[in-house]
Amino acid sequence: MNLVAAPFRMAMDALAAGRTEAALPLLRACLDSGEEAALAQLNLGMALGDLGRLAEAGPHLRAARQAMPYMAEPRFRLGQIAVQQQRWEEARAGFEGALAVEPDHVMSLAGLATLAEARGDVEEAMLLVAQALLLAPDDHGLTLMRARLRGSAAEVVALLRAGLGGMEAVRLAARLVEAADLREEAAQAPLEWHWQAAIGLAELAAGATEAGIATLRLATILSDESPALLALLGLHLADQRRHGEAEPLLAEAIQAQPGDVQLRSQHGITLLRLHRLAEARLVLEAAVADFGALPSLLCNLALTLCGQGLQEEALAVSEQAGNTVLALGCRLGIQPYHPRLGSGQALHATASLLGARLPQVAAPPHAPGFAPDRRLRVGFLSASFGRHPVGWLTLAGIEALPREAIEVVCYSLKPMPDALARRFQARADLWRELPRLEDGALAETIRADQPDILVDLGGHGEGGRVTALAHRPAPVQVKWVGAQSATTGVPGLDWMLTDAWQTPPGSEAHYTESLLRMPDGYVCYTPPPWAPPVGVLPALARGHVTFGCFNNLAKITPDVLSAWGAILAALPRARLVLRTHGLGDAATRARFIARAHGAGLPVERLELHGPSPHEALLEGYNDIDVALDPFPYAGGLTACEALWMGVPLVAMAGSSFSGRHAVSHLNNLGLGHWVAEDGPGYVARAVAAAHEIPALAGLRAGMRARMAASPLMDAPRFGANLAAALRDAWRARCLQAQSGAGMTM
């Protein structure tokens, strides 16, 4: 008996010492031997749950519940796992089941209180916490929960003074107490990590980003690199797009907190932003296995698969996330890349599903009124006022808006400290950096400034908040650039800023917005000052054409690969150069080579490059004779960059907004004949270009001057056109108001 029982005692010793992994084989040995089987099942389930292996933990806990119907713990632990997997009814059943067999099970009362708080029933949550505190009056976690429900800064500060409450107390203190008051408290104990952590969070909440990050770093050092603080610092660095700094902190924190779904999800998306795509996929697939099909995890996994160029798999995963606003927004970010479901009609269907789930808010009164010819206050909402496609394609046009007619307000969702960002700030008559708010609160904050027109520059993309426009913060609302791949579906978004090439007559049915067409192109390109000079056509020295595509792998569909294969088959000496971040990831690169080979591309004639600094990427065009634009998602900024570097594009016209970026840019340069209408025409145009070496050389030599003189870069002309288009939208709204269909005058 002693020999048989030894594994169980050893397992308990390992768990008590924090060696959870070491306990697993010992507990499994107990299950095999049959001795202490019920307790072994329970402890094995709890250990696996603590390690974040929730899918494995569940069966053991259910077996323990059946074997020990008199015990509350298995039921409580199953409730905890259900919370982590966001299965709220199962969580309630678990906690209530635990209380049924043990009415004074304090943690189950706390669990029910947490569920009540999450659904907004503060009164019920308070009653449950009060009941739990009667049973455990010295429980600091319950005291903290009571303080949170009451919004009591005094109680939280008292806990921190006593060094109690841990990270939850730190977060709550930062929410309830000003940074200056926290510094006063910290003066009595400046080396206490919890004060510094609370100050850092308060500074971040107040918009003092650099100070907040520095204070959090100090807190981490003072805490001897507490995993909870590593996690906190990593999450905030990731939020500031400092992914290289964030990733190792998140990875280390997860070792100690594998059951934290937010950490696991953010680690995956951080790896994606670092273009470590294969690692990101593994991390997110493991998280889905542990936590179940949570929409946030599935959406991040779908984005990662799309980044690897696996459009079919990405869309299938995004569809598993259901039809929530989050999932549909993710789908609208992925679907434009899909070779068959990226059409304007299919995207309209998805956007309409999303729009039906958003608030249908009646437009509130607009105090400034509806005089059609007065100076307009125009707000621009973006997380990308800086070195980003949004910046390169909108800055010159916004700078050129006539000051006497347009007051510019920039609502920055995420500051970008670079030269382009400083130019946006210099042009703005009013610059606001907005904290992270729910859609309704964000809309209310913007509405307080009484903008006449609000222009969204984020869409459903990363950092975008276009769904907030459903709350109608401005009487006229316009979509422009920033994940402008298709209609948004957002109710209250009145107009899509476009042009006749992006949305030709007949495409109106693909948009829930009205089309506000510019007379030329819909963007104004600002080239980077570090762009190198245009070189001589490489084919003159090589005797053959080199094609190139510098777009991301998400745009390289099977149909694109097949077309490229046909081009290279027709031109036995031609080569193809690809340059994009994803190819720097070894596993993704290998997968792409296999896909290319399967599509019939001669891989020995491919030249693959991973990430490079922007100047080096632009210099890479000096090795390219002709660029091959992808489809159905065309190049936007990449098309402008190729043209600025003297490289013409072979493009194919699609039916969606994202499928026609290059169509607009080429036509604005008088190069519409480089646009094909179908796959065979695309191949034929590329092959024909390869036989026009002298013409290519002449085109290249004059391309930069042609582009600089075109509407694509004529900022004064674009600014005047943009002001006129916005004025037209405003006058239409004034007519609505005068007819009694709109807001009060």
C-alpha atoms as one frame of an Amber mdcrd trajectory, in Angstrom:
protein
   0.000   0.000   0.000   2.782   2.422   0.847   4.566   1.680  -2.417   1.394
   2.273  -4.408   0.516   5.450  -2.517   3.987   6.914  -2.911   3.323   8.470
  -6.356   0.339  10.369  -4.988   2.288  11.732  -2.020   5.152  12.666  -4.342
   2.710  14.405  -6.655   1.248  16.409  -3.765   4.755  17.400  -2.678   5.575
  18.525  -6.236   2.390  20.599  -6.444   3.074  22.181  -3.065   6.567  23.122
  -4.241   5.212  24.721  -7.434   6.590  21.969  -9.696   3.328  21.459 -11.531
   4.756  19.791 -14.654   6.644  17.270 -12.508   3.417  16.276 -10.775   1.600
  15.294 -13.988   3.228  11.890 -14.647   2.912  10.984 -10.972  -0.799  11.745
 -10.969  -1.286   9.790 -14.182   0.521   6.854 -12.558  -2.036   6.994  -9.758
  -4.844   6.751 -12.309  -3.183   3.703 -13.836  -2.751   2.022 -10.451  -6.275
   2.836  -9.303  -5.175   4.030  -5.895  -6.382   7.485  -4.801  -7.939   7.656
  -8.252 -10.599  10.262  -7.479  -8.197  12.651  -5.764  -5.645  12.053  -8.501
  -8.271  12.944 -11.132  -9.112  16.136  -9.267  -5.522  17.221  -8.774  -4.564
  16.305 -12.322  -7.451  18.401 -13.656  -6.482  21.336 -11.433  -2.810  21.059
 -12.419  -3.625  20.991 -16.128  -5.937  23.960 -15.657  -3.165  25.889 -13.897
  -0.906  25.157 -16.879  -3.503  26.560 -19.273  -4.215  23.146 -20.797  -7.932
  23.575 -20.359  -9.114  21.069 -22.953  -7.131  18.341 -21.151  -8.219  19.490
 -17.701 -11.971  19.268 -18.317 -12.368  15.462 -18.618 -10.386  14.856 -15.430
 -12.428  17.372 -13.468 -15.675  15.899 -14.758 -14.504  12.441 -13.751 -13.632
  13.764 -10.289 -17.062  15.413 -10.015 -18.720  12.090 -10.762 -16.475  10.149
  -8.375 -16.860  12.691  -5.538 -20.398  14.102  -5.787 -20.099  15.453  -2.248
 -17.118  17.707  -3.076 -17.423  21.309  -4.284 -13.932  21.701  -5.730 -14.382
  19.861  -9.064 -17.532  21.848  -9.780 -15.838  25.131  -8.883 -12.826  24.352
 -11.076 -15.068  23.476 -14.016 -16.775  26.827 -13.482 -13.393  28.566 -13.569
 -12.475  26.864 -16.851 -15.843  27.839 -18.345 -15.118  31.474 -17.448 -11.738
  31.265 -19.200 -13.466  29.796 -22.243 -16.232  32.445 -22.050 -18.973  29.849
 -21.649 -20.971  31.860 -19.153 -23.922  29.524 -18.514 -21.588  26.601 -17.851
 -19.614  28.809 -15.485 -22.748  29.710 -13.534 -23.767  26.042 -13.384 -20.327
  25.115 -12.044 -20.348  27.724  -9.277 -23.957  27.033  -8.316 -23.241  23.310
  -8.306 -20.338  23.844  -5.918 -22.562  25.891  -3.593 -25.251  23.214  -3.715
 -22.898  20.723  -2.062 -20.978  23.270   0.025 -23.091  26.397   0.717 -20.171
  28.282   2.253 -17.786  27.779  -0.688 -16.380  31.291  -0.740 -14.670  31.177
  -4.127 -17.857  30.059  -5.856 -19.686  33.029  -4.365 -16.885  35.232  -5.729
 -17.204  33.529  -9.101 -20.924  34.257  -9.262 -20.221  37.855  -8.237 -17.768
  38.194 -11.120 -20.369  36.886 -13.563 -22.970  39.306 -12.200 -20.533  42.225
 -12.526 -19.698  41.226 -16.109 -23.357  41.366 -17.141 -23.781  44.743 -15.410
 -25.773  43.579 -12.362 -23.756  45.446  -9.739 -26.432  45.054  -7.053 -26.383
  41.244  -7.250 -22.583  41.258  -7.347 -22.464  43.380  -4.174 -24.837  41.009
  -2.359 -22.724  37.989  -3.305 -19.489  39.683  -2.244 -21.055  40.726   1.079
 -22.143  37.123   1.665 -18.654  35.867   0.856 -17.035  38.429   3.188 -19.199
  37.198   6.067 -17.575  33.801   5.568 -14.054  35.134   4.882 -13.762  38.653
   6.349  -9.977  38.757   5.896  -9.964  37.786   2.215  -8.157  40.609   0.422
  -9.438  39.560  -2.994 -13.022  39.949  -1.812 -12.222  43.303  -0.188 -10.771
  44.433  -3.497 -13.818  43.239  -5.405 -16.035  45.220  -3.037 -13.862  48.298
  -3.579 -14.139  47.891  -7.338 -17.919  47.567  -7.193 -18.176  50.624  -4.940
 -15.583  52.602  -6.890 -13.865  53.229  -3.559 -10.401  54.716  -4.029  -9.869
  54.829  -0.248 -10.283  51.069   0.161  -7.896  50.350  -2.696  -5.258  52.732
  -1.373  -5.574  51.129   2.066  -4.884  47.711   0.531  -1.856  49.020  -1.339
  -0.506  50.679   1.813  -0.631  47.277   3.441   1.044  45.692   0.424  -2.079
  43.662  -0.331  -4.270  43.066  -3.356  -1.532  42.366  -5.898  -1.896  43.379
  -9.534  -5.659  43.767  -9.358  -5.236  46.426  -6.653  -2.594  48.132  -8.777
  -4.890  48.268 -11.816  -7.822  49.510  -9.777  -5.749  52.188  -8.051  -4.566
  53.490 -11.430  -8.187  53.694 -12.555  -9.511  55.464  -9.454  -6.607  57.650
  -8.302  -4.727  60.393 -10.159  -1.022  59.822 -10.845  -0.072  62.840  -8.715
  -1.922  61.456  -5.672  -0.303  58.063  -6.179   3.108  59.739  -6.231   2.341
  61.306  -2.853   1.554  57.879  -1.444   4.676  56.427  -3.066   6.872  59.049
  -1.432   6.557  57.100   1.825   7.745  53.886   0.151   9.442  54.719  -3.173
  10.932  51.249  -3.575   7.621  49.423  -3.295   6.851  48.017  -6.738   3.077
  48.230  -6.396   3.123  52.035  -6.041   5.368  52.447  -9.070   3.208  50.051
 -11.108   0.055  51.992 -10.218   1.737  55.313 -11.096   2.899  53.893 -14.424
  -0.602  52.729 -15.342  -2.092  56.062 -14.315   0.459  57.891 -16.468  -0.388
  55.690 -19.428  -4.101  56.304 -18.913  -3.418  60.060 -18.903  -1.556  59.824
 -22.229   1.976  60.159 -20.785   3.178  57.138 -22.735   6.941  57.338 -22.346
   6.733  58.228 -18.649   4.268  55.400 -18.036   6.403  52.795 -19.781   9.511
  53.962 -17.893   7.698  53.782 -14.542   6.393  50.290 -15.339   9.960  49.223
 -16.141  11.073  50.524 -12.742   8.253  48.625 -11.051   9.311  45.443 -12.859
  12.884  45.829 -11.617  11.730  46.539  -8.048   9.514  43.438  -8.116  12.431
  41.229  -9.177  10.741  40.766 -12.566   7.408  39.537 -11.304   5.642  37.584
 -14.073   2.505  39.669 -13.537   4.467  42.878 -14.122   6.321  41.419 -17.092
   2.902  40.652 -18.552   1.625  44.152 -17.850   4.679  45.811 -19.363   4.575
  43.493 -22.375   0.903  44.228 -23.032   1.441  47.982 -22.910   4.516  47.837
 -25.132   2.523  45.820 -27.656  -0.254  48.410 -27.449   2.325  51.041 -28.428
   3.391  48.912 -31.438   6.761  48.201 -29.765   6.419  44.532 -30.595  10.125
  43.681 -30.525  10.345  44.781 -26.890   7.004  43.238 -25.958   7.455  39.722
 -27.328  10.112  38.334 -24.927   8.266  39.811 -21.942   5.009  38.184 -23.004
   6.710  34.856 -23.643   8.315  34.875 -20.191   5.101  35.919 -18.461   3.172
  33.104 -20.154   5.564  30.552 -18.653   4.227  31.558 -15.234   0.647  32.353
 -16.317  -0.275  29.892 -19.080  -3.957  30.152 -18.211  -4.168  33.851 -19.126
  -5.972  33.965 -22.460  -5.233  37.665 -23.018  -1.490  37.004 -22.766  -1.668
  34.003 -25.076  -3.711  35.927 -27.654  -1.523  39.042 -27.528   1.634  36.935
 -27.806   0.286  35.441 -31.011  -0.643  38.785 -32.536   2.712  40.268 -31.453
   4.543  37.478 -33.267   2.346  38.219 -36.292   3.306  41.907 -36.193   6.959
  40.831 -36.031   6.282  38.710 -39.157   7.211  35.528 -37.279   4.192  33.981
 -38.908   4.830  30.287 -38.331   5.443  30.876 -34.605   2.330  33.034 -34.366
   0.273  30.291 -35.958   1.541  27.649 -33.507   0.928  29.899 -30.506  -2.615
  30.738 -31.573  -3.517  27.169 -32.568  -2.347  26.003 -29.130  -4.438  28.721
 -27.478  -7.530  27.655 -29.439  -6.907  24.057 -28.364  -6.718  25.133 -24.711
  -9.378  27.819 -24.466 -11.751  26.721 -27.191 -13.058  28.593 -30.217 -13.023
  32.083 -28.706 -13.727  34.684 -31.405 -10.682  36.779 -30.456  -8.334  33.802
 -30.807  -9.928  32.628 -34.048  -9.728  36.116 -35.541  -6.043  36.445 -34.682
  -5.378  32.982 -36.104  -7.281  33.882 -39.276  -5.195  37.040 -39.708  -2.029
  34.982 -39.286  -3.090  32.413 -41.876  -3.965  35.224 -44.263  -0.528  36.734
 -43.652   0.989  33.433 -44.778  -0.955  33.653 -48.026  -3.440  30.954 -47.001
  -6.575  32.856 -47.939  -8.911  29.839 -48.048  -7.874  28.566 -44.614  -7.984
  32.073 -43.141 -11.538  32.704 -44.281 -12.686  29.305 -43.000 -11.239  30.028
 -39.542 -12.795  33.506 -39.460 -16.180  31.965 -40.264 -15.810  29.671 -37.222
 -15.737  32.820 -35.083 -19.428  33.370 -35.845 -21.281  36.510 -36.807 -20.392
  38.867 -33.991 -19.269  42.394 -34.846 -15.690  41.380 -33.975 -15.796  38.296
 -36.196 -17.457  40.060 -39.130 -14.973  42.931 -38.898 -12.164  40.383 -39.042
 -13.827  38.700 -42.017 -14.013  42.025 -43.848 -10.267  42.307 -43.292  -9.603
  38.867 -44.798 -12.277  38.372 -47.430 -10.907  40.948 -49.929  -7.851  38.708
 -50.375  -9.937  35.637 -51.211  -9.768  34.683 -54.908 -13.504  33.965 -55.170
 -15.174  35.712 -52.227 -13.286  38.998 -52.576 -15.794  40.456 -55.032 -17.664
  43.673 -54.355 -20.951  41.788 -54.135 -19.655  39.225 -51.617 -18.038  41.921
 -49.476 -21.280  43.915 -49.458 -23.110  40.861 -48.099 -20.642  40.482 -45.204
 -20.646  44.211 -44.441 -24.450  44.231 -44.364 -24.442  41.422 -41.782 -22.072
  43.486 -39.657 -24.105  46.661 -40.029 -27.266  44.898 -38.870 -25.522  44.170
 -35.542 -24.525  47.782 -34.876 -26.663  50.463 -33.204 -29.074  52.324 -35.456
 -28.682  55.730 -33.798 -30.832  58.699 -34.750 -28.771  61.795 -35.497 -28.786
  64.159 -32.478 -29.178  67.945 -32.852 -26.144  69.764 -34.221 -25.702  73.026
 -32.324 -23.582  74.839 -34.950 -26.445  74.449 -37.435 -26.525  73.794 -41.167
 -25.445  76.956 -43.001 -24.200  75.527 -46.316 -21.336  77.958 -46.982 -19.781
  78.601 -43.564 -16.327  77.406 -42.539 -16.489  73.695 -41.777 -14.929  71.832
 -38.894 -13.698  68.521 -40.369 -12.396  65.798 -38.065 -10.085  62.984 -39.188
 -10.076  59.834 -37.014  -7.068  57.522 -37.232  -4.522  55.404 -35.379  -2.065
  55.982 -38.239  -1.156  59.654 -38.508   2.453  58.939 -39.453   4.659  56.537
 -41.427   1.884  54.271 -42.583  -0.054  53.930 -45.859  -2.655  56.282 -44.356
   0.041  58.899 -43.839   1.695  58.593 -47.250  -1.661  58.747 -49.079  -3.537
  61.474 -47.158  -1.013  63.913 -45.659  -0.444  66.125 -48.713  -4.185  66.389
 -49.387  -5.024  67.336 -45.802  -2.178  69.865 -45.711  -3.576  71.449 -48.875
  -7.113  71.950 -47.544  -7.888  75.692 -47.656  -7.667  77.057 -44.109 -10.274
  79.732 -44.721 -12.849  77.080 -45.648 -11.827  74.055 -43.556 -10.826  73.780
 -39.898  -8.926  70.490 -39.457  -9.274  68.428 -36.282  -7.125  65.288 -35.977
  -8.341  62.608 -33.559  -5.310  60.419 -32.949  -6.062  56.987 -31.520  -2.399
  56.006 -31.275   0.382  58.604 -31.554   3.206  57.876 -34.015   6.367  59.855
 -33.157   7.857  60.458 -36.616   8.310  63.251 -39.162   5.006  62.571 -40.949
   3.144  62.641 -37.644   4.658  66.039 -36.867   3.393  67.349 -40.226  -0.133
  66.154 -39.413   0.076  67.933 -36.059   1.380  71.104 -37.701  -1.594  71.231
 -40.105  -4.223  70.408 -37.490  -6.073  73.401 -36.076  -6.962  71.076 -33.198
  -5.061  67.904 -32.280  -6.593  65.440 -29.847  -5.107  62.182 -28.593  -7.999
  59.999 -27.533  -7.778  57.307 -24.848  -9.082  53.802 -25.438 -12.855  54.082
 -25.072 -15.894  52.004 -25.926 -17.634  52.977 -29.168 -20.360  55.020 -27.500
 -17.946  56.910 -25.242 -15.566  57.533 -28.140 -18.413  58.958 -30.223 -19.537
  61.162 -27.321 -16.004  62.508 -26.852 -15.781  63.456 -30.529 -19.323  64.862
 -30.592 -18.401  67.298 -27.804 -16.125  69.114 -30.307 -19.112  69.547 -32.650
 -17.411  68.530 -35.907 -19.518  69.116 -38.988 -17.874  66.246 -40.871 -15.975
  63.245 -39.493 -13.675  61.327 -41.843 -12.677  57.816 -40.807  -9.125  56.724
 -41.664  -9.105  53.275 -40.041 -11.989  51.119 -41.235 -12.155  47.609 -39.838
  -8.353  47.322 -39.894  -5.816  47.243 -37.066  -6.476  50.127 -34.693  -9.549
  51.210 -36.662 -12.676  52.367 -34.828 -15.125  52.782 -37.683 -17.916  51.037
 -35.727 -17.989  54.050 -33.362 -19.448  56.051 -36.245 -22.667  54.053 -35.847
 -23.244  56.289 -32.786 -23.265  59.322 -35.116 -20.650  61.661 -33.583 -20.972
  64.053 -36.569 -23.849  65.005 -38.879 -21.818  64.045 -41.976 -19.533  60.991
 -41.887 -17.135  59.874 -44.618 -14.866  56.837 -45.162 -11.458  57.509 -46.695
  -8.246  55.392 -46.862  -7.246  53.167 -43.916  -8.469  49.588 -44.590 -10.568
  51.045 -47.418 -10.916  47.715 -49.136 -14.703  47.555 -49.443 -17.894  48.988
 -48.035 -17.935  49.160 -44.223 -21.609  48.351 -43.636 -21.613  50.831 -40.730
 -24.966  52.617 -40.345 -24.490  56.363 -40.174 -21.454  56.309 -42.463 -22.871
  58.470 -45.213 -20.188  58.594 -47.897 -17.271  56.646 -49.356 -14.635  59.024
 -50.756 -13.650  57.550 -54.094 -13.147  58.247 -57.806 -14.574  56.993 -61.064
 -11.817  54.372 -61.508 -12.135  52.963 -57.992 -15.920  52.767 -58.228 -17.063
  52.993 -61.859 -20.727  53.633 -62.658 -22.724  50.534 -61.832 -20.772  49.638
 -58.681 -23.071  51.610 -56.356 -24.901  48.443 -55.282 -21.688  47.165 -53.658
 -21.673  49.979 -51.078 -23.837  50.795 -48.073 -22.405  54.335 -48.301 -23.159
  56.852 -51.032 -20.203  57.380 -53.359 -18.476  60.748 -53.080 -16.416  60.733
 -56.270 -13.349  62.928 -56.705 -12.708  64.283 -60.232  -9.217  62.721 -60.363
  -7.838  60.102 -57.981  -9.070  59.556 -54.442  -5.601  59.874 -52.798  -2.617
  62.204 -52.994   0.754  60.475 -52.652   3.627  61.902 -50.604   6.931  60.205
 -51.581   9.515  59.623 -48.849  12.480  62.022 -48.982  14.887  59.091 -48.741
  13.705  57.463 -51.980  16.821  56.814 -54.108  17.154  58.100 -57.701  15.597
  56.004 -60.462  18.184  53.728 -62.037  18.642  52.653 -65.645  16.323  49.905
 -66.913  17.986  46.636 -65.748  16.907  44.766 -68.903  19.227  46.918 -71.025
  22.251  45.260 -69.394  20.746  41.851 -68.658  19.046  41.182 -71.966  15.904
  39.904 -70.265  13.094  41.346 -68.188  12.943  41.066 -64.411   9.451  41.199
 -62.942   8.791  42.085 -59.323   6.122  42.222 -56.655   6.745  43.763 -53.229
   3.254  43.138 -51.834   2.564  41.007 -48.758   1.903  37.291 -49.067  -1.782
  37.711 -48.191  -2.248  39.125 -51.710  -0.516  36.237 -53.482  -3.433  33.935
 -54.265  -3.339  30.657 -56.228  -4.706  32.547 -59.244  -1.872  35.079 -59.011
   0.708  32.288 -58.855  -0.867  30.599 -61.885  -0.757  33.852 -63.865   2.876
  34.415 -62.908   3.668  30.859 -63.929   2.126  31.470 -67.343   4.159  34.686
 -67.756   7.456  32.984 -66.914   6.575  30.006 -69.125   6.143  32.389 -72.062
   9.443  34.147 -71.262  12.085  31.470 -70.576  14.772  33.985 -69.534  12.607
  36.237 -67.378  12.948  36.294 -63.604  10.604  37.269 -60.783  11.703  39.061
 -57.595   9.486  39.024 -54.506  10.240  41.138 -51.489   8.035  41.121 -48.382
   8.245  40.619 -44.615   6.642  37.180 -44.619   9.464  35.703 -46.690  11.856
  36.405 -43.829  10.081  33.700 -41.805  11.781  30.399 -42.677   8.744  28.139
 -42.360   6.491  30.562 -44.237   9.119  30.930 -46.954   9.357  27.154 -47.358
   5.576  26.874 -47.533   5.462  29.617 -50.177   8.131  27.909 -52.303   6.088
  24.708 -52.193   2.952  26.629 -53.236   4.816  28.332 -56.074   6.225  25.022
 -57.315   2.747  23.457 -57.185   1.380  26.325 -59.274   3.953  25.664 -61.997
   6.376  28.475 -61.236  10.038  27.671 -61.981  11.348  28.296 -58.466  14.927
  28.534 -59.727  13.891  31.774 -61.451  12.414  33.264 -58.292  14.412  35.631
 -56.108  12.923  35.874 -52.620  13.721  38.594 -50.087  12.455  39.134 -46.572
  12.089  42.441 -44.737  14.341  45.397 -45.404  14.431  49.067 -44.347  12.192
  51.310 -46.413  15.053  52.933 -48.327  16.483  49.503 -49.211  13.038  48.307
 -50.293  12.686  51.284 -52.626  16.215  50.705 -53.925  15.093  47.174 -54.775
  12.923  48.601 -57.560  16.118  49.544 -59.392  16.505  45.803 -60.070  12.962
  45.534 -61.476  11.792  46.278 -65.013   8.053  45.628 -64.626   5.950  45.214
 -61.471   3.197  42.606 -61.344   0.283  43.857 -59.276  -1.591  41.154 -57.331
  -5.316  40.421 -57.470  -8.080  40.426 -56.300  -6.466  42.727 -53.674  -4.366
  45.221 -55.620  -1.402  47.197 -54.381  -2.162  50.649 -53.019   0.894  52.291
 -51.507   3.115  49.634 -53.150   1.765  50.667 -56.558   2.633  54.310 -55.852
   6.120  53.356 -54.683   6.799  51.224 -57.763   5.687  54.055 -60.040   7.754
  56.635 -58.133  10.767  54.381 -58.684  10.078  54.348 -62.450   8.555  50.856
 -62.605   5.262  50.437 -64.514   2.624  48.022 -63.241   0.689  45.280 -64.936
  -2.645  45.328 -63.078  -5.998  43.602 -63.322  -9.267  45.425 -62.602 -11.399
  43.835 -59.894 -14.937  44.546 -58.719 -14.112  45.577 -55.144 -12.571  48.822
 -53.894  -9.358  46.991 -52.982  -9.284  45.387 -56.407  -8.961  48.737 -58.211
  -6.259  50.745 -56.388  -3.732  50.353 -59.201  -6.466  51.037 -61.784  -6.927
  54.495 -60.267  -3.216  55.247 -59.929  -2.323  54.135 -63.464  -5.174  56.079
 -65.040  -4.149  59.199 -63.159  -0.744  58.856 -64.829  -2.233  58.271 -68.275
  -1.205  54.600 -68.158  -4.646  52.996 -68.215  -3.527  50.666 -71.017  -1.455
  48.765 -68.419  -4.707  47.537 -66.811  -6.088  44.172 -67.923  -9.699  43.080
 -67.498  -9.043  39.362 -66.913  -6.347  36.748 -66.292  -5.410  36.068 -69.924
  -5.220  39.821 -70.582  -2.955  40.243 -67.519  -0.572  37.562 -68.787  -0.623
  38.964 -72.319   0.126  42.510 -71.113   3.126  41.344 -69.061   4.511  39.270
 -71.926   4.045  42.174 -74.358   5.897  44.525 -71.991   8.856  42.144 -71.949
   9.212  42.604 -75.711   9.151  46.430 -75.484  12.578  47.074 -73.964  13.242
  50.469 -75.604   9.745  51.679 -74.736  10.215  50.474 -71.129  13.498  52.350
 -70.885  11.899  55.577 -72.108   8.910  55.167 -69.801  11.185  54.558 -66.823
  13.334  57.602 -67.515  10.328  59.913 -67.511   8.132  58.166 -64.940   9.046
  60.221 -61.887   8.455  63.529 -63.700   5.194  62.162 -65.149   4.050  61.132
 -61.681   5.064  64.413 -60.009   3.022  66.333 -62.597  -0.017  64.046 -62.334
  -3.144  64.457 -60.170  -1.761  61.644 -58.003   0.781  64.102 -56.550  -0.671
  67.539 -57.272  -1.442  68.518 -53.677  -3.014  71.966 -54.349  -5.314  70.461
 -56.965  -6.195  67.539 -54.705  -6.775  69.787 -51.673  -9.180  71.963 -53.651
 -11.010  68.880 -54.961 -11.213  67.352 -51.477 -12.571  70.594 -50.022 -15.170
  70.753 -52.802 -16.228  67.132 -52.260 -16.604  67.653 -48.506 -18.569  70.847
 -49.174 -20.894  68.919 -51.511 -21.506  66.331 -48.784 -22.191  69.122 -46.288
 -24.617  70.900 -48.613 -26.514  67.653 -49.150 -26.876  67.396 -45.373 -28.039
  71.008 -45.166 -30.770  70.257 -47.711 -31.869  67.298 -45.595 -32.074  69.524
 -42.530 -34.033  72.187 -44.404 -36.507  69.594 -45.669 -37.113  68.399 -42.118
 -35.420  65.015 -42.678 -32.449  65.778 -40.464 -31.352  67.480 -37.283 -32.620
  70.724 -35.907 -31.152  73.903 -37.358
